């Protein structure tokens, strides 16, 4: 069976939207419960539910896409980073941004790349 390209023009923006949605969902969720806007990674569910779902989405994108795994990861991380820059609780400074990029951003990018690689590998195994 020949592997076809699925959504070649929008798979990257879809992954960016997924990354954006992850941060937004967990940053805004406390507002719904009557709390205050928070940084998404301050909520346990971000780590236990949100990130695993994002990695699964990344693997699915890798399965169906011909795009390089690192490019899919870059789209996803860029959407996530953009949301973190836009949705900021009041009084928050960006003084920890370099720390976050090195100790959270780089491992996240590596995990997203790996998930896309595994998805791509599985796609090749199934489609051959």
C-alpha positions in Angstrom: 0.0 0.0 0.0 1.4 3.4 -1.0 1.6 5.9 1.8 -0.2 9.1 1.0 0.4 12.6 2.3 -2.3 13.6 4.6 -3.0 17.3 5.1 0.6 18.3 3.9 -0.1 22.0 4.1 -1.9 22.2 7.4 -0.3 19.5 9.5 2.3 21.9 10.9 -0.3 24.6 11.8 -2.5 21.9 13.3 0.4 20.9 15.6 1.0 24.5 16.5 -2.6 24.8 17.4 -2.4 21.7 19.6 0.6 23.2 21.4 -1.2 26.5 21.8 -4.3 24.7 23.0 -2.4 22.7 25.6 -1.0 25.8 27.4 -4.2 27.8 27.0 -6.4 25.0 28.4 -4.5 24.5 31.6 -3.7 28.2 32.1 -7.3 29.2 31.8 -8.9 26.2 33.5 -8.6 27.7 37.0 -10.6 30.7 35.9 -13.5 28.5 35.1 -13.4 27.1 38.7 -13.4 30.6 40.1 -9.6 30.8 40.6 -7.1 32.9 38.8 -5.1 32.7 35.6 -2.0 30.5 36.2 1.0 29.2 34.3 -0.1 25.9 32.8 2.8 24.0 34.2 1.8 24.9 37.7 -1.1 22.5 37.3 -0.5 18.8 37.8 -3.0 17.8 35.1 -0.8 19.6 32.6 2.0 17.1 33.2 -0.2 14.0 33.7 -2.9 14.5 31.1 -2.0 17.4 28.8 1.6 16.5 27.8 0.9 12.8 27.2 -2.0 13.8 25.0 0.2 16.3 23.1 2.9 13.6 22.6 0.2 11.2 21.3 -1.0 13.9 18.9 2.6 14.4 17.8 3.0 10.6 17.2 -0.2 10.6 15.2 1.0 13.5 13.1 4.2 11.7 12.5 2.3 8.6 11.5 0.4 10.4 8.8 2.8 13.1 7.7 5.8 13.1 5.5 7.2 16.1 7.3 10.5 15.7 9.2 9.9 14.8 12.9 11.9 17.8 14.0 9.7 20.1 11.9 6.5 18.7 13.4 8.1 19.2 16.9 9.1 22.8 16.0 5.5 23.7 15.0 4.1 22.2 18.2 6.7 23.8 20.4 6.2 27.2 18.7 2.5 27.1 19.3 3.1 26.2 22.9 5.7 28.9 23.4 3.4 31.5 21.7 0.6 30.7 24.1 3.0 30.9 27.1 4.0 34.4 26.0 0.5 35.6 25.4 -1.4 34.0 28.3 0.5 35.3 31.3 -0.8 35.8 34.8 -0.6 39.3 36.1 2.7 40.2 37.9 4.6 37.5 36.0 8.0 38.5 34.7 10.0 36.8 32.0 13.2 36.6 34.1 12.9 32.8 34.2 12.4 32.5 30.5 16.0 31.4 29.6 15.9 28.8 32.4 12.5 27.5 31.1 13.8 27.3 27.5 16.8 25.3 28.5 15.4 23.0 31.1 11.8 22.6 29.9 11.8 23.7 26.2 14.7 21.7 25.0 13.6 18.4 26.6 10.1 19.1 25.4 11.4 19.6 21.9 13.4 16.4 22.1 10.3 14.4 23.4 8.1 15.9 20.7 10.7 15.0 18.0 11.0 11.5 19.4 7.2 11.0 19.4 6.9 12.2 15.8 9.8 9.9 14.9 8.1 6.9 16.5 4.8 7.8 14.8 6.6 8.1 11.4 8.4 4.7 12.0 5.1 3.0 12.9 3.5 4.6 9.8 6.2 3.2 7.6 5.8 -0.2 9.2 2.1 -0.3 8.8 1.9 1.2 5.3 4.6 -1.0 3.7 
